[in-house]
Amino acid sequence: TPLDEIISYGKKCREEAKKFVVGQLMGADVICADSWSLLEERMETCRQKFSQMVTEFVNQFEQIKADVIATQNGVVTEQDFIDRGFGSAEEIAERFVFRVNYMPIPEDNAFDKNLGLKEKFDTAKLDNKINQEKSELAKKAQVKILDTLIECVQNINKQANGNSKLRKETIINLQERLIIAKGQNIHNCPEFDKKIKEAI
């Protein structure tokens, strides 16, 4: 059960991070630079709780193991735990890693200019690929950011039309999306910032 809780919480942390993603570039999730500090704050909160859960499990592990061996009347042995990768508490702790990697989007022509002709040609092709993917990402991201907000408002409208109860979670979900959207003005539209502030 403690393991299930840790794994479940790890999934929730990944879902939390995904709320900030506006698209993908070269196989990696992309977030807006203006969203970075809020995401980092949320991830640090997640990391601390995750670390605490792992520590609690590791501290209980020897007792859990002893209880299982004692109650299973020889069916489960110390060796069974080792065979399944549950050796010492320290070895188990090392298997639980919480890490967030932040990398900048590749810049155009971010390569050594003193390259030979073939290398320059290959570099130009890579630059073109990066530029093309960045352009596609920007278009899709604008749509995704607005569609996500529209979906939240549609959920409120559905619940508020008298057919069902307006749930508190639906309002909280919109509030959270608006707070995240504050840092997602990738089209640099002054009206976007104004409307987000009004809605909040």
RODO-2510 file (C-alpha; in nm, 4 decimals, decimal comma):
residues 200
     n   res          X          Y          Z
     1     t     0,0000     0,0000     0,0000
     2     p     0,2735     0,2608     0,0762
     3     l     0,4340     0,1764    -0,2610
     4     d     0,1013     0,2207    -0,4416
     5     e     0,0568     0,5589    -0,2714
     6     i     0,4055     0,6740    -0,3762
     7     i     0,3521     0,5605    -0,7380
     8     s     0,0072     0,7232    -0,7465
     9     y     0,1459     1,0509    -0,6107
    10     g     0,4272     1,0422    -0,8697
    11     k     0,1605     1,0217    -1,1437
    12     k    -0,0250     1,3186    -0,9919
    13     c     0,2985     1,5209    -0,9979
    14     r     0,3463     1,4437    -1,3690
    15     e    -0,0168     1,5464    -1,4352
    16     e     0,0494     1,8729    -1,2506
    17     a     0,3537     1,9429    -1,4696
    18     k     0,1550     1,8609    -1,7865
    19     k    -0,0857     2,1482    -1,7083
    20     f     0,1951     2,3883    -1,8015
    21     v     0,2879     2,2201    -2,1323
    22     v     0,1933     2,4167    -2,4446
    23     g     0,3289     2,1653    -2,6967
    24     q     0,6263     1,9543    -2,8008
    25     l     0,9503     2,0396    -2,9803
    26     m     1,1876     1,7684    -3,1005
    27     g     1,0229     1,5149    -2,8684
    28     a     1,0367     1,7288    -2,5522
    29     d     0,7563     1,9055    -2,3637
    30     v     0,7650     2,2846    -2,3973
    31     i     0,6520     2,5395    -2,1390
    32     c     0,6551     2,9199    -2,1631
    33     a     0,9483     3,0934    -1,9953
    34     d     0,7024     3,3152    -1,8029
    35     s     0,5418     3,0000    -1,6540
    36     w     0,8723     2,8611    -1,5325
    37     s     0,8781     3,0079    -1,1802
    38     l     0,5204     2,8917    -1,1046
    39     l     0,5929     2,5424    -1,2402
    40     e     0,9159     2,5235    -1,0391
    41     e     0,7276     2,6242    -0,7236
    42     r     0,4613     2,3540    -0,7840
    43     m     0,7250     2,0901    -0,8626
    44     e     0,9243     2,1741    -0,5498
    45     t     0,6106     2,1240    -0,3387
    46     c     0,5541     1,7896    -0,5166
    47     r     0,9193     1,6883    -0,4722
    48     q     0,9135     1,7575    -0,0974
    49     k     0,5978     1,5515    -0,0412
    50     f     0,7279     1,2706    -0,2663
    51     s     1,0575     1,2657    -0,0746
    52     q     0,8716     1,2571     0,2585
    53     m     0,6568     0,9619     0,1436
    54     v     0,9674     0,7691     0,0317
    55     t     1,1435     0,8425     0,3623
    56     e     0,8429     0,7194     0,5611
    57     f     0,8253     0,4009     0,3519
    58     v     1,1988     0,3346     0,3878
    59     n     1,1757     0,3876     0,7653
    60     q     0,8901     0,1316     0,7876
    61     f     1,0362    -0,1120     0,5372
    62     e     1,2280    -0,3458     0,7697
    63     q     0,9186    -0,3813     0,9897
    64     i     0,6896    -0,4394     0,6868
    65     k     0,9298    -0,7043     0,5570
    66     a     0,9534    -0,8785     0,8964
    67     d     0,5715    -0,8767     0,9325
    68     v     0,5215    -1,0315     0,5867
    69     i     0,7813    -1,3045     0,6474
    70     a     0,6313    -1,3826     0,9907
    71     t     0,2698    -1,4013     0,8695
    72     q     0,3380    -1,6032     0,5511
    73     n     0,4760    -1,9090     0,7387
    74     g     0,7795    -1,9638     0,5170
    75     v     0,5998    -1,8970     0,1851
    76     v     0,7797    -1,5588     0,1617
    77     t     1,1456    -1,5404     0,2633
    78     e     1,4115    -1,2708     0,2915
    79     q     1,5512    -1,3991    -0,0410
    80     d     1,2139    -1,3364    -0,2134
    81     f     1,2435    -0,9668    -0,1259
    82     i     1,6004    -0,9538    -0,2591
    83     d     1,5008    -1,1391    -0,5805
    84     r     1,2306    -0,8788    -0,6453
    85     g     1,4750    -0,5895    -0,5997
    86     f     1,3859    -0,5085    -0,2403
    87     g     1,7258    -0,5416    -0,0770
    88     s     1,8278    -0,2894     0,1868
    89     a     1,6249     0,0197     0,2685
    90     e     1,9046     0,2331     0,1173
    91     e     1,8852     0,0423    -0,2140
    92     i     1,5096     0,0968    -0,2261
    93     a     1,5439     0,4696    -0,1550
    94     e     1,7835     0,5024    -0,4514
    95     r     1,5142     0,3669    -0,6864
    96     f     1,2830     0,6609    -0,6130
    97     v     1,4004     0,9610    -0,8102
    98     f     1,2176     1,2925    -0,8508
    99     r     1,3843     1,5071    -1,1121
   100     v     1,2702     1,7890    -1,3422
   101     n     1,5043     1,8812    -1,6285
   102     y     1,4779     2,2297    -1,7764
   103     m     1,6466     2,2939    -2,1130
   104     p     1,6236     2,6004    -2,3401
   105     i     1,4703     2,5638    -2,6864
   106     p     1,7538     2,5285    -2,9437
   107     e     1,8480     2,8618    -3,0991
   108     d     1,8814     2,9124    -3,4755
   109     n     2,2430     2,8735    -3,5934
   110     a     2,3611     2,7839    -3,2448
   111     f     2,6605     2,5985    -3,3889
   112     d     3,0285     2,6666    -3,4551
   113     k     3,0612     2,8927    -3,7610
   114     n     3,4055     2,7508    -3,8526
   115     l     3,2614     2,4369    -4,0079
   116     g     3,3466     2,2763    -4,3411
   117     l     3,1038     2,3004    -4,6351
   118     k     2,9348     1,9629    -4,5687
   119     e     2,8968     2,0360    -4,1969
   120     k     2,7551     2,3826    -4,2769
   121     f     2,5028     2,2252    -4,5135
   122     d     2,4008     1,9691    -4,2485
   123     t     2,3773     2,2446    -3,9860
   124     a     2,1577     2,4573    -4,2124
   125     k     1,9236     2,1601    -4,2604
   126     l     1,9038     2,1147    -3,8819
   127     d     1,8418     2,4897    -3,8344
   128     n     1,5594     2,4706    -4,0897
   129     k     1,4082     2,1717    -3,9050
   130     i     1,4270     2,3567    -3,5705
   131     n     1,2735     2,6734    -3,7236
   132     q     0,9947     2,4754    -3,8880
   133     e     0,9129     2,2852    -3,5667
   134     k     0,9202     2,6085    -3,3629
   135     s     0,6797     2,7731    -3,6038
   136     e     0,4410     2,4736    -3,5878
   137     l     0,4702     2,4654    -3,2085
   138     a     0,3756     2,8354    -3,1797
   139     k     0,0612     2,7882    -3,3936
   140     k    -0,0551     2,4760    -3,2096
   141     a     0,0284     2,6216    -2,8660
   142     q    -0,1894     2,9298    -2,9197
   143     v    -0,4844     2,7081    -3,0072
   144     k    -0,4203     2,4691    -2,7159
   145     i    -0,3957     2,7475    -2,4544
   146     l    -0,7247     2,9059    -2,5631
   147     d    -0,9039     2,5727    -2,6166
   148     t    -0,8142     2,4641    -2,2620
   149     l    -0,9662     2,7824    -2,1185
   150     i    -1,2755     2,7518    -2,3408
   151     e    -1,3240     2,3913    -2,2243
   152     c    -1,3192     2,5059    -1,8590
   153     v    -1,5857     2,7723    -1,9318
   154     q    -1,7977     2,5216    -2,1281
   155     n    -1,7909     2,2850    -1,8271
   156     i    -1,9202     2,5658    -1,6041
   157     n    -2,1961     2,6490    -1,8564
   158     k    -2,3026     2,2837    -1,8778
   159     q    -2,3264     2,2534    -1,5013
   160     a    -2,4922     2,5951    -1,4564
   161     n    -2,7713     2,5402    -1,7134
   162     g    -2,9941     2,3808    -1,4513
   163     n    -2,9436     2,0165    -1,5543
   164     s    -2,6760     1,9458    -1,2955
   165     k    -2,5115     2,0972    -0,9910
   166     l    -2,2282     2,3469    -1,0423
   167     r    -1,9336     2,1754    -0,8731
   168     k    -1,6713     2,3626    -0,6730
   169     e    -1,3933     2,1642    -0,8480
   170     t    -1,5042     2,3026    -1,1858
   171     i    -1,4601     2,6619    -1,0654
   172     i    -1,1238     2,5778    -0,9015
   173     n    -1,0123     2,4131    -1,2264
   174     l    -1,0880     2,7341    -1,4215
   175     q    -0,9139     2,9496    -1,1599
   176     e    -0,6041     2,7308    -1,1817
   177     r    -0,6057     2,7361    -1,5643
   178     l    -0,6301     3,1175    -1,5618
   179     i    -0,3366     3,1489    -1,3205
   180     i    -0,1246     2,9234    -1,5444
   181     a    -0,2459     3,1100    -1,8570
   182     k    -0,1068     3,4379    -1,7153
   183     g     0,2400     3,3145    -1,8118
   184     q     0,1347     3,1743    -2,1505
   185     n     0,0861     3,4879    -2,3610
   186     i     0,3069     3,3492    -2,6379
   187     h     0,1422     3,5685    -2,9029
   188     n     0,2299     3,8852    -2,6998
   189     c    -0,1292     4,0065    -2,7209
   190     p    -0,2072     4,2927    -2,4765
   191     e    -0,5775     4,1989    -2,4938
   192     f    -0,4934     3,8429    -2,3732
   193     d    -0,3279     3,9750    -2,0557
   194     k    -0,6179     4,2157    -1,9954
   195     k    -0,8862     3,9471    -2,0367
   196     i    -0,6997     3,6980    -1,8129
   197     k    -0,6711     3,9614    -1,5367
   198     e    -1,0417     4,0474    -1,5702
   199     a    -1,1417     3,6812    -1,5535
   200     i    -0,9277     3,6125    -1,2450
***
